Amino acid sequence: MTYVVTENCIKCKYTDCVEVCPVDCFYEGENMLVIHPDECIDCGVCVPECPAEAIFSDAEPQATAHWLDLNRKHADQWPNIVAKKAAMPDADAENGRAGKAAEFSPEAATEDAK
């Protein structure tokens, strides 16, 4: 099993989860984080730390095959993130907004965002 970052992370990118991950399995995109499913040890410590409530076990219905595949693909392409940093500028306003999946950016985080 693994944990999966889902839609509500898009345009929020809170990094509280990164700070508590014992195996550093988070990767940073331009507007979201993902978990590398082959590195995640299924400990779940990241789940309660996510202010956006965007992290789910792959056994939960919110962690669809689409999100698992997206996490796997982009974890192999994006840089690893191991320390907490500021969320996106409008994260609080974006938190919980429906329809963010269409706004997903496949681009890696830029040096300015790191």
Contacts in CASP RR format, 6 or more apart in sequence:
PFRMAT RR
TARGET T0000
AUTHOR 0000-0000-0000
METHOD contacts of the structure
MODEL  1
MTYVVTENCIKCKYTDCVEVCPVDCFYEGENMLVIHPDECIDCGVCVPEC
PAEAIFSDAEPQATAHWLDLNRKHADQWPNIVAKKAAMPDADAENGRAGK
AAEFSPEAATEDAK
1 42 0 8 1.000
1 57 0 8 1.000
1 58 0 8 1.000
1 59 0 8 1.000
2 35 0 8 1.000
2 37 0 8 1.000
2 38 0 8 1.000
2 40 0 8 1.000
2 42 0 8 1.000
2 57 0 8 1.000
2 58 0 8 1.000
2 68 0 8 1.000
3 35 0 8 1.000
3 40 0 8 1.000
3 42 0 8 1.000
3 44 0 8 1.000
3 46 0 8 1.000
3 47 0 8 1.000
3 55 0 8 1.000
3 56 0 8 1.000
3 57 0 8 1.000
3 58 0 8 1.000
3 63 0 8 1.000
4 35 0 8 1.000
4 37 0 8 1.000
4 55 0 8 1.000
4 56 0 8 1.000
4 57 0 8 1.000
4 58 0 8 1.000
4 63 0 8 1.000
4 67 0 8 1.000
4 68 0 8 1.000
4 71 0 8 1.000
5 26 0 8 1.000
5 32 0 8 1.000
5 33 0 8 1.000
5 34 0 8 1.000
5 35 0 8 1.000
5 54 0 8 1.000
5 55 0 8 1.000
5 67 0 8 1.000
5 71 0 8 1.000
6 54 0 8 1.000
6 55 0 8 1.000
6 56 0 8 1.000
6 62 0 8 1.000
6 63 0 8 1.000
6 67 0 8 1.000
7 54 0 8 1.000
7 67 0 8 1.000
7 99 0 8 1.000
7 100 0 8 1.000
7 101 0 8 1.000
7 104 0 8 1.000
8 52 0 8 1.000
8 53 0 8 1.000
8 54 0 8 1.000
8 95 0 8 1.000
8 96 0 8 1.000
8 100 0 8 1.000
9 32 0 8 1.000
9 33 0 8 1.000
9 50 0 8 1.000
9 52 0 8 1.000
9 54 0 8 1.000
9 55 0 8 1.000
10 31 0 8 1.000
10 32 0 8 1.000
10 94 0 8 1.000
10 100 0 8 1.000
10 101 0 8 1.000
10 103 0 8 1.000
10 104 0 8 1.000
11 31 0 8 1.000
11 32 0 8 1.000
11 88 0 8 1.000
11 90 0 8 1.000
11 91 0 8 1.000
11 94 0 8 1.000
11 97 0 8 1.000
11 100 0 8 1.000
11 103 0 8 1.000
12 32 0 8 1.000
12 51 0 8 1.000
12 52 0 8 1.000
12 54 0 8 1.000
12 87 0 8 1.000
12 88 0 8 1.000
12 91 0 8 1.000
12 94 0 8 1.000
12 95 0 8 1.000
13 28 0 8 1.000
13 29 0 8 1.000
13 31 0 8 1.000
13 32 0 8 1.000
13 33 0 8 1.000
13 87 0 8 1.000
13 88 0 8 1.000
13 91 0 8 1.000
14 50 0 8 1.000
14 51 0 8 1.000
14 52 0 8 1.000
14 87 0 8 1.000
14 91 0 8 1.000
15 26 0 8 1.000
15 33 0 8 1.000
15 81 0 8 1.000
15 83 0 8 1.000
15 84 0 8 1.000
15 85 0 8 1.000
15 87 0 8 1.000
16 49 0 8 1.000
16 50 0 8 1.000
16 51 0 8 1.000
16 84 0 8 1.000
17 26 0 8 1.000
17 33 0 8 1.000
17 46 0 8 1.000
17 47 0 8 1.000
17 49 0 8 1.000
17 50 0 8 1.000
17 55 0 8 1.000
18 24 0 8 1.000
18 26 0 8 1.000
18 33 0 8 1.000
18 46 0 8 1.000
18 81 0 8 1.000
18 82 0 8 1.000
18 83 0 8 1.000
18 84 0 8 1.000
19 49 0 8 1.000
19 83 0 8 1.000
19 84 0 8 1.000
20 45 0 8 1.000
20 46 0 8 1.000
20 49 0 8 1.000
21 45 0 8 1.000
21 46 0 8 1.000
21 82 0 8 1.000
22 41 0 8 1.000
22 43 0 8 1.000
22 45 0 8 1.000
23 39 0 8 1.000
23 40 0 8 1.000
23 41 0 8 1.000
24 39 0 8 1.000
24 80 0 8 1.000
24 82 0 8 1.000
25 35 0 8 1.000
25 36 0 8 1.000
25 39 0 8 1.000
25 40 0 8 1.000
25 41 0 8 1.000
25 75 0 8 1.000
26 33 0 8 1.000
26 34 0 8 1.000
26 35 0 8 1.000
26 36 0 8 1.000
26 46 0 8 1.000
26 80 0 8 1.000
26 81 0 8 1.000
26 82 0 8 1.000
27 33 0 8 1.000
27 34 0 8 1.000
27 35 0 8 1.000
27 36 0 8 1.000
27 74 0 8 1.000
27 75 0 8 1.000
27 77 0 8 1.000
27 78 0 8 1.000
27 79 0 8 1.000
27 80 0 8 1.000
27 81 0 8 1.000
28 78 0 8 1.000
28 79 0 8 1.000
28 80 0 8 1.000
28 81 0 8 1.000
28 108 0 8 1.000
28 109 0 8 1.000
28 113 0 8 1.000
28 114 0 8 1.000
29 74 0 8 1.000
29 78 0 8 1.000
29 79 0 8 1.000
29 105 0 8 1.000
29 107 0 8 1.000
29 108 0 8 1.000
29 109 0 8 1.000
29 113 0 8 1.000
30 105 0 8 1.000
30 107 0 8 1.000
30 108 0 8 1.000
30 109 0 8 1.000
30 110 0 8 1.000
30 113 0 8 1.000
31 88 0 8 1.000
31 103 0 8 1.000
31 104 0 8 1.000
31 105 0 8 1.000
32 104 0 8 1.000
32 105 0 8 1.000
33 81 0 8 1.000
34 70 0 8 1.000
34 71 0 8 1.000
34 74 0 8 1.000
34 75 0 8 1.000
34 78 0 8 1.000
35 46 0 8 1.000
35 55 0 8 1.000
35 71 0 8 1.000
35 75 0 8 1.000
36 71 0 8 1.000
36 72 0 8 1.000
36 75 0 8 1.000
36 76 0 8 1.000
37 58 0 8 1.000
37 68 0 8 1.000
37 71 0 8 1.000
37 72 0 8 1.000
37 75 0 8 1.000
38 72 0 8 1.000
39 75 0 8 1.000
42 57 0 8 1.000
44 57 0 8 1.000
46 55 0 8 1.000
47 55 0 8 1.000
47 56 0 8 1.000
47 57 0 8 1.000
51 87 0 8 1.000
51 95 0 8 1.000
52 91 0 8 1.000
52 95 0 8 1.000
52 96 0 8 1.000
56 62 0 8 1.000
56 63 0 8 1.000
57 63 0 8 1.000
58 68 0 8 1.000
70 104 0 8 1.000
74 106 0 8 1.000
77 106 0 8 1.000
77 108 0 8 1.000
78 108 0 8 1.000
78 109 0 8 1.000
79 108 0 8 1.000
79 109 0 8 1.000
79 114 0 8 1.000
81 109 0 8 1.000
81 114 0 8 1.000
85 114 0 8 1.000
88 94 0 8 1.000
94 100 0 8 1.000
END
